[in-house]
Amino acid sequence: MVTMPVLLQVQRQLINLLSASGPETAMSAGAPVSVVHYFADLRATVAMIFRSWPVAREYASTPCLAGALDAEYASRAAQAEPLLNTPGKKKTSKPYTVPPTECLATGAALDIATNLLDAHDPADARSRLAPLVQRLREVDLALSTWLRRPSWISVSLRQAVMDLPTSRRTAS
């Protein structure tokens, strides 16, 4: 099964960051950040993945992991649907921002999030994240704003989600 080595690799990467002898920084959205900010960036990216699904599907390492997130997304969308017709603050983002409870969905979300954050430079990060952010702005402006809060995600991720390319052209 190809999925298990992928999940083990993600697990090893995260355990290494959490170990006492692990690095003090990690690459996130094309720049080194503190490990604390890296984990905050993971959380924010997982929320972006779920709210913009299936846009991030192409970043899944295996079809099995993508399928796990198809099912997880369907469940979250079903939880959000009744909130659309409630008076007052809708809170439709909440089903998309809570961590998954199923192990495979958690691994799949972390696989995609680490793939998205593993950008070579800030321009690469913006390019990877632009389709998700664009979809997020279309479907959930409140969550889009939440992700740009200056207090907890890294500067590199905040810049990647705020400074989107103005066109789809790539630099030569």
Backbone bond lengths (Angstrom), bond angles and torsions (degrees), N, CA, C in turn:
res aa  C-N    CA-C-N  psi(-1)  N-CA   C-N-CA  omega(-1)  CA-C   N-CA-C  phi
1 M - - - 1.452 - - 1.537 108.45 -
2 V 1.309 117.30 123.77 1.463 123.45 -177.00 1.529 111.33 -72.77
3 T 1.312 118.31 -27.85 1.456 122.07 -175.69 1.526 112.69 -64.34
4 M 1.319 117.63 -40.26 1.466 120.37 -175.90 1.534 112.88 -60.39
5 P 1.339 119.81 -46.85 1.481 117.97 177.53 1.530 112.86 -60.55
6 V 1.314 117.16 -34.85 1.467 120.42 178.36 1.520 110.01 -63.67
7 L 1.323 116.27 -47.59 1.461 120.22 -179.09 1.525 111.57 -66.00
8 L 1.320 116.79 -37.00 1.462 119.98 176.89 1.530 111.07 -64.73
9 Q 1.306 117.10 -38.31 1.475 121.38 177.69 1.528 110.65 -63.59
10 V 1.324 116.89 -44.92 1.467 120.38 178.24 1.525 109.43 -62.75
11 Q 1.332 116.53 -44.25 1.453 120.69 179.76 1.532 111.14 -61.03
12 R 1.311 117.48 -44.98 1.472 120.94 178.73 1.528 111.14 -61.07
13 Q 1.320 115.93 -42.45 1.466 120.35 179.67 1.533 110.70 -59.83
14 L 1.323 116.50 -45.98 1.460 120.30 -177.59 1.532 111.50 -71.38
15 I 1.324 117.05 -38.78 1.468 120.45 177.20 1.522 110.02 -63.05
16 N 1.322 117.24 -41.31 1.463 120.88 177.68 1.524 111.13 -58.47
17 L 1.319 116.91 -41.41 1.462 120.22 179.41 1.524 111.98 -66.85
18 L 1.330 116.41 -31.05 1.459 120.69 -177.69 1.529 114.32 -87.72
19 S 1.313 117.23 -13.92 1.463 119.57 -176.54 1.528 111.01 -71.76
20 A 1.324 115.03 152.88 1.469 120.73 -179.37 1.525 111.71 -60.08
21 S 1.324 116.75 -31.31 1.462 119.89 -179.94 1.534 112.39 -96.32
22 G 1.329 116.22 11.01 1.461 120.64 -178.80 1.515 112.45 -75.18
23 P 1.307 116.40 174.42 1.470 120.86 -179.09 1.526 112.00 -68.35
24 E 1.307 115.33 158.14 1.465 120.55 177.19 1.525 111.55 -85.18
25 T 1.337 115.77 -20.56 1.462 120.29 -179.64 1.521 110.08 -130.99
26 A 1.311 114.90 163.20 1.459 122.87 175.12 1.520 107.30 -142.37
27 M 1.317 116.61 154.43 1.467 120.05 176.92 1.523 109.10 -79.20
28 S 1.305 115.34 130.80 1.455 121.14 177.37 1.519 108.60 -143.55
29 A 1.303 116.01 122.21 1.465 122.10 178.61 1.529 111.55 54.86
30 G 1.329 115.68 38.25 1.451 120.64 172.91 1.511 116.74 87.08
31 A 1.326 117.61 10.20 1.471 120.20 179.75 1.522 109.58 -148.47
32 P 1.336 116.70 151.91 1.463 118.42 176.28 1.532 110.12 -71.94
33 V 1.336 115.64 137.39 1.463 122.17 178.35 1.522 108.07 -135.26
34 S 1.312 117.36 163.77 1.459 120.30 175.35 1.537 108.05 -63.59
35 V 1.308 115.58 155.06 1.467 120.09 179.29 1.530 110.18 -60.60
36 V 1.316 117.00 -37.20 1.470 120.65 177.57 1.524 110.07 -58.75
37 H 1.329 116.50 -47.11 1.464 119.16 178.65 1.521 111.56 -66.38
38 Y 1.324 117.73 -33.86 1.466 119.65 177.63 1.529 110.20 -59.22
39 F 1.321 117.27 -44.82 1.462 119.44 -179.74 1.522 111.69 -69.09
40 A 1.319 118.12 -34.11 1.465 120.57 173.04 1.528 110.21 -64.05
41 D 1.330 116.26 -39.57 1.462 120.51 177.78 1.532 111.11 -65.15
42 L 1.336 116.03 -38.78 1.469 119.18 176.09 1.521 110.32 -59.23
43 R 1.332 116.39 -46.53 1.465 120.30 -179.35 1.528 110.99 -59.92
44 A 1.314 116.57 -45.89 1.462 120.98 -179.87 1.526 110.74 -64.60
45 T 1.315 116.75 -40.09 1.464 120.67 -179.00 1.524 111.07 -68.26
46 V 1.323 117.39 -38.24 1.468 120.28 176.38 1.535 109.46 -61.13
47 A 1.324 117.78 -42.52 1.463 120.34 177.22 1.527 110.71 -61.67
48 M 1.338 116.94 -42.22 1.470 120.20 177.41 1.520 111.03 -61.95
49 I 1.318 116.36 -40.94 1.471 120.83 -179.48 1.515 109.97 -59.73
50 F 1.332 117.04 -50.53 1.461 120.01 -177.29 1.517 112.17 -66.37
51 R 1.309 117.92 -40.09 1.471 119.72 -176.07 1.528 112.30 -76.02
52 S 1.318 117.11 -24.85 1.468 119.39 -178.92 1.533 112.52 -103.65
53 W 1.327 116.80 4.23 1.472 120.32 -177.70 1.506 109.96 -54.38
54 P 1.300 120.25 138.32 1.459 131.04 12.94 1.531 114.03 -98.79
55 V 1.320 117.69 19.44 1.465 120.29 -177.29 1.534 111.85 -56.92
56 A 1.321 117.17 -39.30 1.472 120.82 -176.99 1.528 113.01 -82.74
57 R 1.308 117.83 0.19 1.471 121.91 -174.96 1.527 112.56 -55.94
58 E 1.313 116.77 -35.97 1.466 120.38 -177.72 1.527 113.18 -64.25
59 Y 1.334 117.51 -16.96 1.460 120.78 179.78 1.530 112.94 -89.24
60 A 1.321 118.19 -2.98 1.470 120.76 176.39 1.523 108.59 -68.76
61 S 1.313 116.30 138.71 1.466 120.63 -177.27 1.520 113.71 -75.18
62 T 1.333 117.44 -23.51 1.462 120.42 179.63 1.532 109.90 -141.62
63 P 1.331 117.15 156.47 1.468 119.78 175.39 1.532 112.01 -61.60
64 C 1.313 117.66 -33.01 1.465 121.18 178.48 1.523 111.13 -62.19
65 L 1.325 116.53 -43.41 1.464 120.15 178.94 1.526 111.39 -67.33
66 A 1.313 116.79 -39.06 1.470 120.19 176.49 1.528 110.15 -62.87
67 G 1.333 116.66 -41.26 1.467 121.07 178.42 1.521 112.51 -63.50
68 A 1.315 116.34 -38.05 1.468 119.84 177.52 1.524 110.50 -61.77
69 L 1.321 116.21 -37.80 1.465 119.11 179.56 1.525 112.21 -78.14
70 D 1.328 117.67 -26.38 1.466 119.50 172.33 1.529 109.47 -58.41
71 A 1.331 115.35 -47.26 1.469 120.66 -179.23 1.528 110.99 -66.85
72 E 1.312 116.73 -42.65 1.471 120.69 179.95 1.526 110.56 -63.81
73 Y 1.327 116.65 -41.58 1.454 120.11 178.67 1.531 110.81 -62.87
74 A 1.327 117.22 -43.53 1.467 120.85 179.72 1.530 110.28 -58.48
75 S 1.316 116.65 -41.03 1.459 121.01 178.50 1.529 110.95 -64.95
76 R 1.310 116.55 -43.17 1.465 120.42 -179.59 1.531 111.27 -67.45
77 A 1.313 116.65 -40.49 1.467 120.05 178.49 1.531 110.03 -62.68
78 A 1.322 116.81 -38.83 1.463 120.69 177.88 1.528 111.01 -65.32
79 Q 1.327 117.82 -35.80 1.464 121.26 177.04 1.522 111.46 -69.64
80 A 1.325 117.17 -34.19 1.464 121.29 -177.57 1.524 112.51 -78.19
81 E 1.320 117.76 -29.66 1.468 122.36 -174.71 1.532 113.49 -53.07
82 P 1.326 119.97 -50.19 1.478 118.75 -179.51 1.529 113.44 -64.19
83 L 1.318 117.35 -23.41 1.459 120.89 -179.08 1.521 112.00 -72.24
84 L 1.327 117.36 -19.97 1.466 121.05 -179.12 1.518 112.12 -63.89
85 N 1.329 117.60 -30.24 1.459 121.79 -175.32 1.518 113.33 -102.10
86 T 1.321 118.17 18.01 1.458 120.72 179.42 1.523 109.63 -92.59
87 P 1.330 116.78 145.19 1.469 118.88 177.23 1.525 110.85 -72.02
88 G 1.320 115.51 156.96 1.460 120.65 178.12 1.514 111.78 77.81
89 K 1.306 114.71 -153.85 1.463 120.94 -178.89 1.525 109.26 -63.49
90 K 1.312 116.85 125.27 1.461 121.98 -172.10 1.530 113.91 -70.96
91 K 1.313 118.06 -38.06 1.460 123.23 -177.70 1.526 112.55 56.53
92 T 1.331 116.42 30.80 1.466 120.19 179.30 1.517 112.61 -70.64
93 S 1.327 118.01 -15.48 1.463 120.34 178.26 1.526 112.16 -75.13
94 K 1.312 116.85 -25.99 1.460 120.61 -173.29 1.534 113.64 -53.25
95 P 1.333 120.22 -47.02 1.466 118.29 179.18 1.532 113.67 -60.97
96 Y 1.310 117.15 -20.83 1.466 120.58 -178.27 1.526 112.90 -92.10
97 T 1.314 117.46 -16.25 1.463 120.09 -175.68 1.525 113.78 -99.87
98 V 1.321 118.36 -13.96 1.467 119.66 178.01 1.527 109.63 -77.65
99 P 1.328 116.87 145.87 1.473 119.19 179.24 1.527 110.80 -65.90
100 P 1.313 117.72 150.47 1.465 120.36 176.17 1.529 110.31 -65.81
101 T 1.309 116.24 151.79 1.463 120.26 177.24 1.527 111.92 -97.46
102 E 1.302 117.84 -23.58 1.465 121.66 179.17 1.524 110.33 -82.22
103 C 1.324 116.18 136.91 1.474 121.63 -177.27 1.524 112.41 -59.69
104 L 1.326 117.76 -45.94 1.460 120.13 -177.17 1.527 110.95 -65.68
105 A 1.334 117.08 -40.97 1.467 120.09 178.20 1.531 110.67 -65.46
106 T 1.329 116.82 -38.90 1.468 120.10 177.19 1.519 110.24 -62.04
107 G 1.328 116.21 -47.99 1.465 119.97 178.80 1.515 111.72 -61.41
108 A 1.327 116.51 -41.55 1.464 120.64 -179.94 1.524 111.19 -64.00
109 A 1.324 116.71 -43.02 1.466 120.35 179.50 1.533 110.71 -65.71
110 L 1.325 116.58 -41.34 1.465 119.55 179.04 1.524 111.51 -68.86
111 D 1.330 117.25 -33.79 1.469 120.95 175.42 1.525 109.99 -59.37
112 I 1.316 116.62 -50.94 1.460 120.19 -178.77 1.528 110.74 -65.84
113 A 1.329 116.72 -43.49 1.471 119.57 -178.70 1.523 110.81 -61.30
114 T 1.330 117.45 -43.57 1.468 118.71 179.55 1.524 110.53 -66.78
115 N 1.333 117.26 -36.43 1.465 120.09 176.75 1.525 111.32 -63.85
116 L 1.322 116.91 -41.31 1.464 120.20 179.39 1.523 111.96 -68.06
117 L 1.319 116.88 -40.47 1.464 120.05 -177.40 1.519 112.87 -76.90
118 D 1.317 117.43 -18.33 1.460 122.03 -177.78 1.532 110.61 -81.03
119 A 1.309 115.21 57.39 1.461 121.16 -179.73 1.526 109.99 -89.59
120 H 1.321 116.41 148.89 1.460 121.74 -178.59 1.523 113.07 -73.23
121 D 1.320 115.92 -32.25 1.456 120.85 -178.86 1.530 108.28 -157.83
122 P 1.329 118.64 170.96 1.463 120.71 -177.88 1.533 114.31 -57.34
123 A 1.325 117.47 -35.88 1.476 119.73 179.02 1.520 110.84 -65.96
124 D 1.333 117.09 -40.35 1.461 121.86 176.35 1.529 109.74 -62.67
125 A 1.335 117.14 -42.05 1.466 120.96 178.64 1.524 110.85 -61.21
126 R 1.324 116.57 -46.44 1.473 119.54 178.73 1.520 110.87 -60.71
127 S 1.321 116.38 -41.90 1.461 120.72 -179.97 1.527 111.45 -62.24
128 R 1.341 116.84 -43.99 1.463 121.22 -179.74 1.529 111.62 -66.62
129 L 1.310 115.90 -41.12 1.457 120.28 -173.08 1.530 113.75 -87.30
130 A 1.316 118.37 -18.41 1.466 121.43 -175.43 1.527 113.74 -54.81
131 P 1.338 120.26 -46.09 1.464 118.36 179.63 1.531 113.11 -62.86
132 L 1.325 116.92 -36.45 1.465 120.15 178.55 1.520 110.72 -67.75
133 V 1.330 115.87 -45.15 1.456 120.26 -178.75 1.527 110.41 -65.51
134 Q 1.314 117.15 -40.33 1.467 119.99 178.06 1.524 110.53 -60.89
135 R 1.309 116.72 -45.25 1.472 120.53 178.20 1.521 110.35 -64.17
136 L 1.305 116.43 -40.26 1.459 121.43 179.18 1.526 110.58 -61.04
137 R 1.307 116.62 -42.85 1.466 120.27 179.03 1.530 111.32 -64.81
138 E 1.318 116.46 -30.51 1.470 120.39 179.30 1.521 112.07 -74.03
139 V 1.334 117.15 -37.33 1.468 119.96 -171.70 1.517 114.79 -105.92
140 D 1.323 118.75 -19.93 1.460 119.21 -173.44 1.522 111.22 -156.64
141 L 1.306 116.22 80.63 1.458 120.69 -178.40 1.524 111.61 -62.16
142 A 1.338 117.03 -34.28 1.469 119.54 179.90 1.525 110.80 -62.41
143 L 1.314 117.88 -44.48 1.463 120.74 179.04 1.520 110.43 -68.86
144 S 1.314 116.91 -37.17 1.458 121.00 176.88 1.530 110.11 -58.78
145 T 1.318 116.95 -41.90 1.461 121.74 177.85 1.527 110.69 -68.60
146 W 1.317 117.47 -42.38 1.470 123.07 179.24 1.523 110.92 -56.81
147 L 1.323 117.03 -39.38 1.462 120.79 -178.25 1.523 112.56 -69.51
148 R 1.312 117.78 -18.03 1.458 120.32 -179.69 1.524 113.05 -97.68
149 R 1.332 117.48 7.58 1.466 119.98 176.71 1.522 109.39 -56.15
150 P 1.295 117.43 131.35 1.468 119.80 -175.76 1.521 114.37 -75.89
151 S 1.299 118.61 -11.67 1.455 119.28 -169.57 1.522 115.90 -82.27
152 W 1.324 119.68 -22.36 1.452 115.28 -171.59 1.515 117.02 -132.76
153 I 1.301 121.60 -28.25 1.465 119.06 175.50 1.520 109.25 -85.29
154 S 1.313 115.55 161.53 1.461 119.31 -177.30 1.525 111.31 -67.82
155 V 1.301 114.59 156.92 1.462 120.98 176.79 1.525 109.56 -59.90
156 S 1.333 117.17 -40.31 1.471 119.71 -177.56 1.525 111.65 -64.21
157 L 1.320 118.15 -41.27 1.470 119.66 178.20 1.517 110.34 -70.01
158 R 1.315 117.20 -42.12 1.461 119.76 178.98 1.527 110.44 -59.14
159 Q 1.332 117.26 -43.00 1.464 120.24 178.11 1.526 111.05 -65.38
160 A 1.319 117.22 -37.77 1.465 120.17 -179.82 1.519 111.92 -65.26
161 V 1.325 117.88 -35.55 1.465 119.37 -179.03 1.520 112.36 -87.64
162 M 1.325 117.48 -16.29 1.457 120.00 179.21 1.521 112.58 -96.64
163 D 1.310 116.87 -37.15 1.462 121.40 -174.67 1.522 110.69 -98.12
164 L 1.310 115.79 67.42 1.454 119.53 -178.48 1.513 111.25 -74.36
165 P 1.329 116.73 150.30 1.462 119.10 175.43 1.519 109.55 -60.53
166 T 1.327 116.02 145.37 1.453 119.36 -178.83 1.519 112.54 -81.30
167 S 1.312 116.70 -14.69 1.463 120.02 176.10 1.504 108.62 -143.81
168 R 1.315 117.10 172.82 1.456 122.19 -178.78 1.535 111.52 -88.08
169 R 1.346 116.73 1.68 1.458 118.98 178.95 1.509 110.05 -67.43
170 T 1.320 115.99 146.58 1.471 120.34 176.10 1.505 108.82 -102.12
171 A 1.331 115.11 150.67 1.468 119.01 179.22 1.510 109.79 -72.17
172 S 1.332 115.52 146.61 1.471 120.69 179.23 1.489 110.51 -87.95
